[in-house]
């Protein structure tokens, strides 16, 4: 059974940094495209960043471009989201998502709260 476990969330001041991790198990991580989503209270879940299975291509939402970096270590079955220059509006639950040709899996989410 596929498991995705996020970690690294927490409370940080505006302008601060956090690094989220998502460790996968029970799957062929190296063949999965990975994504980070976030959902703020009262808002729809939005795609934040994505990375291909090899890590060769990344994409970002305009709202985080230049501040967030997605990366992966296939040897550790882990995807990361480095978040710099955090803003109040980055406050949300962050979810990792794994996609294969015929299936997708979600983590349980990790809370990120940015304070002023």
C-alpha atoms as one frame of an Amber mdcrd trajectory, in Angstrom:
protein
   0.000   0.000   0.000   1.300   3.406  -0.967   2.057   5.753   1.898   3.122
   9.372   1.637   4.160  11.022   4.889   4.752  14.781   4.983   6.821  16.493
   7.631   8.533  19.797   8.287   5.548  22.066   8.701   5.197  24.457  11.593
   4.917  28.059  12.696   7.293  30.562  11.160   7.509  34.324  11.001   6.948
  36.209   7.799  10.161  36.201   5.769  11.284  32.921   7.289  12.015  29.550
   5.770  10.728  26.007   6.065  11.600  22.791   4.320   8.860  20.252   3.802
   9.595  16.599   3.169   7.388  13.845   1.836   8.635  10.288   2.170   7.031
   7.571   0.096   6.790   3.873   0.786   5.065   0.894  -0.760   5.535   2.197
  -4.290   7.946   2.743  -7.142   8.800   6.279  -6.174  11.301   6.808  -8.961
   8.611   6.476 -11.611   6.179   8.900  -9.993   5.711  12.529 -10.901   5.429
  14.425  -7.638   3.464  17.510  -6.725   2.955  19.750  -3.738  -0.476  21.235
  -3.218  -1.785  23.504  -0.503  -5.185  24.352   0.875  -5.920  27.399   2.966
  -9.059  27.634   5.109 -12.104  28.322   2.981 -10.168  27.981  -0.251  -9.758
  25.311  -2.870  -6.703  23.123  -2.985  -4.121  24.620  -5.333  -1.078  23.231
  -7.075   2.106  24.778  -5.745   4.919  22.910  -7.474   5.587  19.817  -9.523
   8.583  17.738 -10.513   8.974  14.956 -13.048  10.078  11.456 -12.092  13.704
  12.132 -12.974  13.687  15.599 -11.483  14.538  17.086 -14.830  11.574  19.422
 -15.044   9.946  21.528 -12.370   7.035  23.928 -12.453   5.695  26.425  -9.967
   2.607  28.453  -9.308   3.177  32.118 -10.038   2.524  32.938  -6.383   5.582
  30.963  -5.215   7.930  31.282  -8.172  11.353  32.458  -7.070  10.642  31.635
  -3.417   9.917  27.892  -3.370  12.027  25.068  -4.767  10.858  21.504  -5.310
  13.416  18.711  -5.439  13.572  14.975  -4.990  15.942  12.237  -3.921  14.870
   9.004  -5.551  17.363   7.034  -3.468  15.501   8.179  -0.358  12.027   8.076
  -1.940  11.548  11.640  -0.773  10.389  14.873  -2.334  11.134  18.240  -0.763
   9.704  21.726  -0.875  12.112  24.434   0.214  10.109  27.513   1.110  11.928
  30.829   1.476  10.678  34.360   2.072   7.431  33.029   3.463   4.400  35.295
   3.407   1.223  35.354   5.439  -0.667  34.086   2.412   1.445  30.927   2.333
  -0.404  29.726   5.416  -2.118  26.467   4.491  -2.059  22.720   4.829   0.481
  21.366   2.367  -0.069  18.002   0.717   2.224  15.918  -1.394   0.836  13.947
  -4.303   2.332  11.117  -6.319   1.157  10.341  -9.835   1.742   7.307 -11.957
   0.150   6.452 -15.285  -2.881   4.764 -13.732  -3.001   5.917 -10.135  -2.395
   8.741  -7.726  -1.824   8.953  -3.993  -1.984  11.713  -1.398  -0.300  12.364
   1.890  -2.179  13.451   4.993  -0.873  17.007   4.897   1.299  19.187   7.095
   0.283  22.571   8.469   2.333  25.646   7.624   1.462  28.802   9.505   3.171
  32.096   8.755   2.817  34.828  11.361   3.490  38.543  11.146
